[in-house]
Amino acid sequence: MYERSSVGDLANQLRRELDRYSPGGKLPSSRALVERFRVSPVTVSRALAQLAAEGLVVTRPGAGAFRAEPHAPAPAVADTSWQEVALSADGAADLVPRSVDASGVLVSLAVPPPGVIEFNGGYLHQSLQPERAMAAALSRAGRRPGAWGRPPMEGLPELREWFARGIGGPGGAVTAAEVLITAGGQSALTTALRALAPPGAPVLVESPTYPGMLAIARSAGLRPVPVPVDADGVRPALLADAFRATGARAFVCQPLFQNPTGATLAPARRGEVLRIARDAGAFVVEDDFVRRLVHEDAGPLPRPLAAEDPDGVVVHVCSLTKATSPSFRVSALAARGPVLERLRAIQVVDTFFVPRPLQEAAVELVGSPAWPRHLRSVSAELRARRDAMTAALRLRLPELALPHVPSGGYHLWLRLPDGADEAALTSAALRAGVALTPGRPYFSAEPPAGHVRLSFAAVAGTGEIQEGVRRLRTACDEVFRPSRR
């Protein structure tokens, strides 16, 4: 049984037994629960914490857990309908409404119910995360002189230098002075888009693209304009047409292992994309989100676009989060020229700075021998998982088209048969015990066909991948061939 499932099962059992105790009555000790249910002390602790969060029990350090007192009567429901008018009044007819639709992001962040296989995850499974290395780094960081003081607004110099070397390479194409430390890639993208485009302006985006970026743009009142992507990345001729048609001053792209297609921008297109943006007087926001999740068989990677850009066209975003843990939110923004000061000002206004202990822990982690070992281990494991999922899909689900098998990242992008109902398949899959990500949120306009994205990084291993594809076969049989049921 997986840890998450064990916690949920124990919490459900304790919830059913609460009526045996009067309000304020003491529950059995943690040791007694461990022995009775044959689970670990960690599982007991997490189950009790879940009940405490629900207000059903109260935990007292050194004393134990007690049934909580009954809740007070719920207050009368307030009337908040006035907010619909206030939130929709943008004050200018030509502005894009700034409603915030987080549904595309929540699909990847939501934890499936116990027993459901997580093909929708956007982060490494716990078994792939460098938990021991991160814990050791955090412990060492906490003992560093000044670790709990205020850091420089731009970030710790040694961390900025480390990111600069990774972005620009050993030739020093990017310097530490051109790097800002930010709190995760999502935060960095938000800062970049706010800096580069005013409300109501168009912003060019790849199609399909990352739903979180589309949500950022729309919540800032921007108009995402799609530019199609093929197996070699964004199509330069269509990018040039989009700049001319819209007058946009920013283009957001993922040149390496693009989300969701997995495509890498072809060598012949890299310089062309930069030239097109420069001729348009526009910026390229380079979201280099999974460079550290390269697969073992990938071969040498192309340098970031920022390393080939002397003119300040590229605003580069990269992060440690995908290669570590969803809670290790340390990332970098790199830019040169006047835009750097605007990025810095927005970051300071929004967040002041990234907490120093977390920055110190990042310095400790990436400077430790455990870091390259972790990256090698993840690289091998992701290749094995990718190959297992690819083989299982081709064997069991040949009707799902897989146009590109990436050599980096953590997911596969599948096209459904013509006329297939994407939403129906997503629902049927969940009933069959597997959570997947529908393709519709990845398109800023009407999609050309139905798609789904399957993650192979958020599951426990190749055995779970095989079982997940078997369950997905059941869902496809229900949706694609209803007459056979």
C-alpha positions in Angstrom: 0.0 0.0 0.0 1.3 3.4 -0.9 2.0 5.9 1.9 -0.7 8.3 0.8 -3.3 5.5 0.6 -2.3 4.3 4.1 -2.8 7.7 5.6 -6.2 8.1 4.0 -7.3 4.7 5.1 -6.2 5.2 8.7 -7.8 8.7 8.8 -11.1 7.2 7.6 -11.0 4.4 10.2 -10.3 6.8 13.0 -13.0 9.2 11.8 -15.6 6.4 11.9 -14.5 5.5 15.5 -14.7 9.1 16.9 -18.2 8.6 18.3 -16.7 6.2 20.8 -15.2 9.1 22.6 -16.9 12.0 24.4 -15.8 15.6 23.4 -12.4 16.1 25.0 -11.9 12.3 25.4 -8.4 11.0 24.7 -7.8 8.8 21.7 -5.4 5.8 21.9 -1.7 6.6 21.9 0.3 6.7 18.7 2.1 3.6 19.8 -1.2 1.8 20.3 -2.4 2.9 16.9 0.9 1.7 15.2 0.5 -1.8 16.8 -3.2 -2.1 16.1 -3.2 -1.0 12.5 0.3 -2.2 11.6 1.3 1.1 10.1 4.4 3.3 10.6 4.5 6.1 13.2 4.7 8.6 10.3 1.4 7.3 8.9 -0.2 7.7 12.3 1.1 11.2 12.7 -0.1 12.2 9.3 -3.6 10.7 9.8 -4.0 12.5 13.1 -2.8 15.7 11.5 -5.4 15.3 8.8 -8.2 14.9 11.4 -6.8 17.9 13.3 -7.0 20.0 10.1 -10.6 18.9 9.7 -11.3 20.1 13.3 -12.2 16.6 14.5 -9.4 16.1 16.9 -7.0 18.3 18.9 -3.4 17.2 19.3 -1.4 18.3 22.4 2.4 17.8 22.3 3.4 15.3 25.1 -0.2 14.6 26.0 -1.7 12.9 22.9 -4.8 13.4 20.7 -8.3 14.2 21.9 -11.7 14.4 20.3 -12.5 18.0 19.6 -15.4 19.9 21.1 -18.5 20.2 19.0 -18.5 23.0 16.4 -20.4 26.2 17.2 -23.5 26.7 15.0 -22.5 28.0 11.5 -23.0 31.8 11.1 -25.6 33.1 8.8 -24.6 33.0 5.1 -23.5 36.4 4.1 -24.5 38.1 0.8 -21.4 38.5 -1.4 -23.2 38.9 -4.7 -22.1 42.6 -4.9 -18.6 41.3 -5.6 -19.6 40.1 -9.1 -20.1 43.7 -10.1 -16.9 45.0 -8.5 -14.7 42.2 -9.9 -16.0 42.6 -13.5 -15.7 46.4 -13.6 -12.3 46.8 -15.4 -12.8 50.5 -16.0 -11.9 50.5 -19.6 -13.9 48.8 -22.4 -10.8 47.8 -24.4 -9.2 45.8 -21.5 -9.3 42.0 -21.4 -11.4 40.9 -18.4 -9.0 39.8 -15.7 -10.9 36.7 -14.5 -8.6 34.1 -13.1 -9.1 30.5 -14.4 -6.8 28.2 -12.5 -8.5 25.0 -13.7 -5.7 24.1 -16.1 -3.1 24.4 -13.4 -5.2 22.6 -10.7 -5.5 19.5 -12.9 -1.7 19.0 -12.5 -1.6 20.0 -8.8 -4.6 18.1 -7.6 -3.8 14.9 -5.6 -6.0 12.0 -6.9 -8.1 10.0 -4.5 -6.4 7.0 -2.9 -5.9 4.1 -5.3 -6.0 6.3 -8.4 -2.8 6.3 -10.5 -1.4 9.7 -11.0 -0.8 10.2 -14.7 -1.7 13.9 -14.3 1.2 14.9 -12.0 3.6 17.7 -12.8 6.4 16.9 -10.3 8.7 14.0 -9.5 7.3 11.1 -7.4 8.5 11.2 -3.8 10.8 8.3 -4.5 12.6 10.3 -7.2 13.0 13.4 -5.1 16.4 14.0 -3.4 14.8 14.1 0.1 17.9 13.1 2.1 20.1 15.5 0.1 17.6 18.4 0.6 17.2 17.7 4.3 21.0 17.7 4.8 21.3 20.8 2.7 18.7 22.6 4.8 20.3 21.5 8.0 23.7 22.8 6.9 22.1 26.0 5.6 20.5 26.7 8.9 23.9 26.7 10.6 25.4 29.1 8.1 26.4 32.5 9.6 23.6 35.0 8.9 21.3 32.3 7.4 18.2 33.7 9.1 19.0 37.3 8.2 17.7 39.4 5.3 19.3 38.3 2.0 20.2 40.8 -0.8 17.1 41.7 -2.8 18.5 40.2 -6.0 19.4 36.9 -4.2 22.6 35.4 -2.7 25.6 36.2 -4.9 26.9 32.6 -4.9 23.4 31.3 -6.0 23.2 34.0 -8.7 26.6 33.0 -9.9 25.7 29.3 -10.1 22.5 30.1 -12.1 24.5 32.4 -14.4 27.0 29.6 -15.2 24.2 27.2 -16.0 22.4 29.7 -18.3 25.4 31.2 -20.1 27.9 28.4 -20.0 31.6 28.7 -19.1 32.2 31.5 -21.5 30.3 33.9 -19.3 27.6 34.9 -21.7 25.4 35.6 -18.7 26.8 37.2 -15.5 25.6 37.0 -11.9 24.7 40.7 -12.1 22.1 39.8 -14.8 20.3 37.2 -12.6 17.5 37.6 -10.0 16.6 34.8 -7.6 12.8 34.2 -7.6 10.3 32.0 -5.8 9.7 29.3 -8.4 9.1 29.4 -12.2 5.5 30.4 -12.0 6.4 33.5 -10.0 9.2 34.3 -12.4 6.9 34.0 -15.4 4.4 36.3 -13.7 7.1 38.9 -13.1 8.3 38.7 -16.7 4.8 39.1 -18.3 3.9 42.0 -16.0 7.2 43.7 -16.9 6.9 43.3 -20.6 3.2 43.9 -21.5 0.6 46.3 -20.2 -3.0 45.2 -19.5 -4.9 44.7 -22.8 -1.8 44.0 -24.8 -1.3 40.9 -26.9 1.3 38.3 -26.0 2.4 35.6 -28.4 2.4 32.0 -27.0 3.2 28.6 -28.4 0.2 26.5 -29.3 -0.3 24.3 -27.5 1.4 25.6 -24.4 1.6 25.4 -20.6 -1.8 26.3 -19.0 -0.2 28.0 -16.1 1.3 30.6 -18.4 -2.0 31.2 -20.1 -3.6 31.7 -16.7 -0.8 34.2 -15.8 -1.4 36.2 -19.0 -5.2 36.3 -18.7 -5.1 37.2 -15.0 -2.8 40.2 -15.9 -5.4 41.3 -18.6 -3.2 40.2 -21.5 -4.4 38.6 -24.7 -2.6 35.3 -25.5 -2.2 34.9 -29.3 -1.3 31.3 -30.4 1.6 30.5 -32.7 1.5 26.8 -33.8 4.3 24.4 -32.8 5.4 21.3 -34.8 8.0 18.6 -34.1 10.8 21.2 -34.5 9.3 23.8 -32.2 7.6 27.1 -33.0 7.2 27.8 -36.7 9.2 30.9 -37.5 7.1 32.1 -40.5 3.9 32.0 -38.4 5.7 33.8 -35.6 6.7 36.6 -37.9 3.2 36.8 -39.2 1.8 37.0 -35.6 4.2 39.8 -34.7 3.1 41.8 -37.8 -0.6 41.2 -37.3 -0.7 42.0 -33.5 2.1 44.4 -32.8 3.0 42.2 -29.8 6.1 43.0 -27.8 6.6 39.6 -26.1 6.7 35.9 -27.2 6.7 33.2 -24.5 8.3 29.9 -25.5 9.8 26.7 -24.2 12.6 25.8 -26.6 13.7 22.6 -24.8 11.2 19.7 -24.3 8.2 21.9 -24.7 5.2 21.4 -22.5 3.1 19.6 -23.6 4.5 18.4 -27.0 8.0 17.6 -25.8 9.4 19.3 -28.9 12.9 20.9 -28.9 13.5 24.0 -31.1 15.5 22.9 -34.1 19.0 24.4 -34.5 18.0 26.2 -37.8 15.1 27.9 -36.1 16.9 29.2 -33.0 18.7 32.2 -34.6 15.6 32.8 -36.7 13.3 33.2 -33.7 15.7 35.7 -32.1 16.0 37.7 -35.3 12.3 37.8 -35.8 11.7 39.1 -32.3 14.5 41.6 -32.5 13.2 42.9 -35.8 9.8 43.3 -34.2 11.3 45.2 -31.2 10.0 42.4 -28.9 11.2 40.2 -26.1 11.4 36.4 -26.0 10.6 34.9 -22.6 12.5 31.6 -22.5 10.9 29.2 -20.1 13.7 26.6 -19.6 11.7 24.6 -17.2 13.0 21.0 -17.5 16.7 21.2 -18.6 17.6 19.2 -15.5 15.1 16.4 -16.4 17.0 15.3 -19.5 16.8 11.6 -20.2 19.8 9.3 -20.2 19.8 8.8 -24.0 19.3 12.5 -24.9 22.9 13.4 -26.0 24.3 16.9 -25.8 21.7 19.6 -25.1 21.4 22.9 -27.0 22.4 25.9 -25.0 19.7 28.2 -23.7 18.7 31.0 -26.2 19.9 33.5 -23.6 23.5 32.2 -24.1 23.2 33.2 -27.8 21.6 36.6 -27.3 24.0 39.6 -26.9 21.2 42.2 -27.5 18.9 41.6 -24.5 16.1 40.0 -26.5 15.7 37.0 -24.2 14.3 37.1 -20.7 15.3 33.7 -19.3 13.4 31.7 -16.7 14.7 28.5 -15.0 14.1 26.7 -11.8 15.3 24.0 -9.4 11.7 22.9 -8.5 11.1 20.3 -11.2 14.3 18.5 -10.5 13.8 18.5 -6.7 10.4 18.9 -5.0 7.3 21.1 -5.5 8.2 22.8 -2.2 11.7 23.6 -3.2 10.7 26.8 -5.0 14.0 28.5 -6.0 14.3 29.8 -9.6 16.1 32.5 -11.6 15.2 35.3 -14.0 18.1 36.4 -16.3 18.0 39.5 -18.5 20.2 42.4 -19.6 19.5 46.0 -20.3 16.8 48.3 -18.8 14.3 45.5 -18.6 16.4 44.0 -15.7 15.6 46.9 -13.5 11.9 46.7 -14.2 12.0 43.0 -13.4 13.8 43.7 -10.2 11.4 46.4 -9.2 8.3 44.2 -9.8 9.9 41.3 -7.9 10.7 43.5 -4.9 7.2 45.0 -4.8 5.5 41.5 -5.0 7.7 39.4 -2.7 10.6 41.5 -1.3 12.9 38.5 -1.6 13.1 34.7 -1.5 13.6 33.5 2.1 17.3 33.3 2.9 17.2 29.8 4.5 15.8 28.4 1.2 18.4 30.2 -0.9 21.2 29.0 1.5 19.8 25.4 1.2 19.9 25.7 -2.6 23.5 26.7 -2.5 24.3 23.8 -0.2 22.4 21.3 -2.4 23.8 22.2 -5.8 27.3 22.4 -4.4 27.1 18.9 -2.8 28.3 15.6 -4.4 24.7 14.4 -4.0 23.5 16.8 -6.6 25.1 15.3 -9.7 24.4 11.8 -8.4 20.7 12.7 -8.1 20.6 14.2 -11.6 22.2 11.0 -13.1 19.7 8.8 -11.2 16.7 10.8 -12.3 17.9 10.8 -15.9 18.1 7.0 -16.0 14.8 6.6 -14.2 12.9 9.0 -16.5 14.2 7.2 -19.6 13.1 3.8 -18.2 9.7 5.2 -17.3 9.3 7.0 -20.7 10.2 3.7 -22.5 7.8 1.7 -20.4 4.9 4.1 -21.0 5.6 4.4 -24.7 5.8 0.6 -25.1 2.6 0.0 -23.1 0.7 2.6 -25.1 1.7 1.2 -28.4 0.8 -2.3 -27.3 -2.5 -1.5 -25.6 -3.7 1.8 -27.1 -2.5 2.0 -30.7 -5.5 4.3 -31.6 -3.9 7.1 -29.5 -1.4 8.8 -31.7 2.0 9.6 -30.2 3.7 11.9 -32.8 6.8 12.6 -30.7 8.7 10.7 -28.0 10.8 13.3 -26.1 14.3 12.8 -24.7 13.6 15.0 -21.7 10.8 16.1 -19.4 8.2 14.0 -17.7 5.2 13.4 -20.0 3.8 12.3 -23.3 1.4 14.2 -25.5 -1.3 12.0 -27.2 -3.8 12.9 -29.9 -7.2 11.2 -29.6 -9.0 9.7 -32.6 -11.1 12.1 -34.6 -14.3 12.9 -33.0 -13.3 11.5 -29.6 -14.7 13.3 -26.6 -11.8 14.4 -24.5 -13.8 15.3 -21.4 -15.6 12.0 -21.5 -12.3 10.1 -21.7 -10.9 12.1 -18.7 -14.0 11.2 -16.7 -14.0 7.5 -17.7 -10.3 7.2 -16.9 -10.9 8.6 -13.4 -13.7 6.0 -12.9 -11.3 3.3 -14.1 -8.7 4.5 -11.5 -6.3 6.7 -13.4 -6.0 10.5 -13.5 -4.9 12.2 -16.7 -4.7 15.7 -18.0 -7.1 16.8 -20.8 -5.6 18.7 -23.7 -8.0 21.6 -24.0 -6.5 23.9 -21.3 -3.2 23.9 -23.3 -4.7 25.8 -26.2 -5.4 29.5 -26.1 -7.9 29.1 -29.0 -9.9 26.3 -30.5 -7.8 23.0 -30.5 -7.3 21.1 -33.8 -8.2 17.8 -32.1 -8.7 16.2 -28.8 -5.5 15.4 -26.8 -4.4 14.1 -23.4 -1.1 14.5 -21.5 0.2 11.6 -19.5 2.9 12.0 -16.9 5.3 9.2 -16.2 7.3 11.0 -13.4 4.6 11.3 -10.7 3.9 7.5 -10.4 5.7 5.0 -8.1 7.5 3.1 -11.0 7.1 1.2 -14.2 4.8 -1.4 -12.7 2.3 1.4 -11.9 2.7 2.7 -15.5 1.7 -0.7 -16.8 -1.3 -0.9 -14.6 -2.3 2.7 -15.4 -2.2 2.0 -19.2 -4.3 -1.1 -18.6 -6.9 1.0 -16.8 -6.8 3.6 -19.5 -7.6 0.8 -22.0 -10.8 0.1 -20.1 -11.7 3.8 -20.2 -11.0 4.0 -23.9 -13.2 1.0 -24.5 -16.0 2.7 -22.7 -15.7 6.0 -24.6 -14.5 5.0 -28.1 -16.6 1.8 -28.5 -19.8 2.2 -26.5 -21.5 -0.5 -28.5 -19.2 -3.2 -27.0 -20.2 -2.5 -23.4 
